[in-house]
Amino acid sequence: MATTADILDRLSAKANAGNLSGMARYGMAVERRLGVSVPEMRAIAKTTGKDHALALELWETGIAEARIVASMIAMPNELTAQQMEDWVEDFNSWDVCDQVCMNLFEKSPLARQKIVEWSERDEEFVKRAAFALLACLAWHDRRASDEEFIQFLSVIKRGATDERNFVKKAVNWALRTIGKRNRNLNRAAIQVAGEIQQLDSKAARWIAADALRELLDERTQERLKP
């Protein structure tokens, strides 16, 4: 059975400080980061297997790559609301936020509840997590109903006036992903994008324009034909 020390040793063996400058250019926080690629982290997680207790220990190291691996080996059904709160409050980089949402949070029965709660919070990466999580659900949960995502469009509209870069990009991501699920949701997302475009906010206008460009694109429309 792997230990925290084992995982850190494996990550250290793959560390590449030369990657850090490129990561910084893409807006990733490089403090307490080793420069390990996501495919290498996935390989480590695959050989480790699911281990919730180990995931919690890895998170506490504060090392970005250890936290991403933690999200890959944690067990969604063992994840408590308090653990989700503890982790989301530690987010300080968009990639860690998105990886945790994609690898773990979206599979939790608490995901939908947290989208609503976090969308009303002020902290930048907590709020980003709400919309990143919604985007991940729209991307991966094929069993979810259209009505469920239509209800979330009001959450997107409410979040569209946040001018912070990492929030507005996640709001945009969620809107576009919902609108690409099927023809019905495409129409609903286009309508809400039009409403967002009328808001007195630079962020809202950018979100709407970018989303409409993709949602109305010929290739998107062709793919969604019945």
C-alpha positions, -999 to +999 in steps of 0.1 A: +000+000+000+014+034-010+021+061+016+022+098+013+060+096+013+059+071-016+037+094-037+059+125-030+090+105-040+073+095-073+063+131-079+097+144-071+113+120-095+091+135-123+096+171-112+107+195-139+114+231-127+117+241-163+079+237-167+071+263-140+077+294-161+053+281-188+027+272-161+030+307-147+024+322-182-009+303-183-020+318-150-012+288-128+001+294-093+037+280-091+043+283-054+046+248-039+046+232-074+070+206-088+063+210-125+049+175-131+026+170-161-010+158-157-003+125-177+025+117-152+002+124-123-025+102-138+001+074-142+010+077-105-026+077-095-034+046-116-006+026-100-017+038-065-054+029-069-083+044-049-074+053-013-094+080+004-074+082+035-042+086+015-059+113-006-067+133+025-031+131+036-018+141+002-040+172+002-026+183+035+009+185+020-001+217+001+018+206-030-002+213-062+006+180-078+000+160-047-034+176-044-043+167-080-032+131-074-054+132-043-084+142-064-077+112-087-075+086-059-101+099-035-135+081-034-165+103-042-189+084-020-166+088+010-162+125+004-180+145+030-195+180+027-169+193+051-140+178+031-153+195+000-154+228+019-119+223+032-105+215-002-124+243-021-112+269+004-076+258-003-078+264-041-053+290-052-049+280-089-074+274-117-059+241-128-061+225-094-096+238-091-106+223-124-088+190-119-104+185-085-139+193-100-133+170-129-117+141-112-137+140-080-163+166-071-185+160-102-189+124-090-201+133-056-238+131-047-232+166-032-221+182-065-253+200-074-258+213-039-223+227-039-227+244-073-255+266-059-238+272-026-204+281-041-219+303-068-230+327-040-196+328-023-172+357-027-138+339-028-125+338-064-116+302-066-146+290-046-168+308-071-148+294-100-153+259-086-191+264-088-190+270-125-162+246-133-181+219-115-213+228-135-193+226-167-179+192-158-214+179-151-227+192-184-197+176-201-198+142-185-231+134-169-251+119-198-280+108-175-288+144-162-320+158-176-323+190-197-345+206-170-318+203-145-294+223-166-321+248-176-325+255-139-288+261-136-289+288-163-302+313-138-271+306-117-250+313-147-268+346-154-263+357-118-226+349-120-220+366-153-213+400-139-182+389-119-153+407-136-126+385-122-108+366-150-109+331-134-146+334-126-158+348-158-140+322-178-156+294-158-190+310-162-184+311-199-172+275-199-204+263-181-227+282-205-210+268-236-209+233-223-245+232-214-254+247-248-235+219-266-253+190-250-282+189-274-305+210-295-329+219-267-302+231-244-285+249-272-316+270-277-320+276-240-283+286-236-285+310-266-315+327-251-298+332-218-266+344-235-287+370-252-301+381-218-266+382-203-254+403-233-279+430-221-264+433-186-244+464-177-211+445-173-180+441-194-176+406-182-212+397-191-208+411-226-176+391-231-192+359-217-222+363-240-203+371-271-178+343-267-205+318-259-228+328-288-199+326-312-195+289-304-231+280-298-242+295-331-212+281-350-222+260-381-202+230-368-220+231-334-254+234-351-246+206-375-235+183-347-267+190-328-290+182-357-316+155-347 
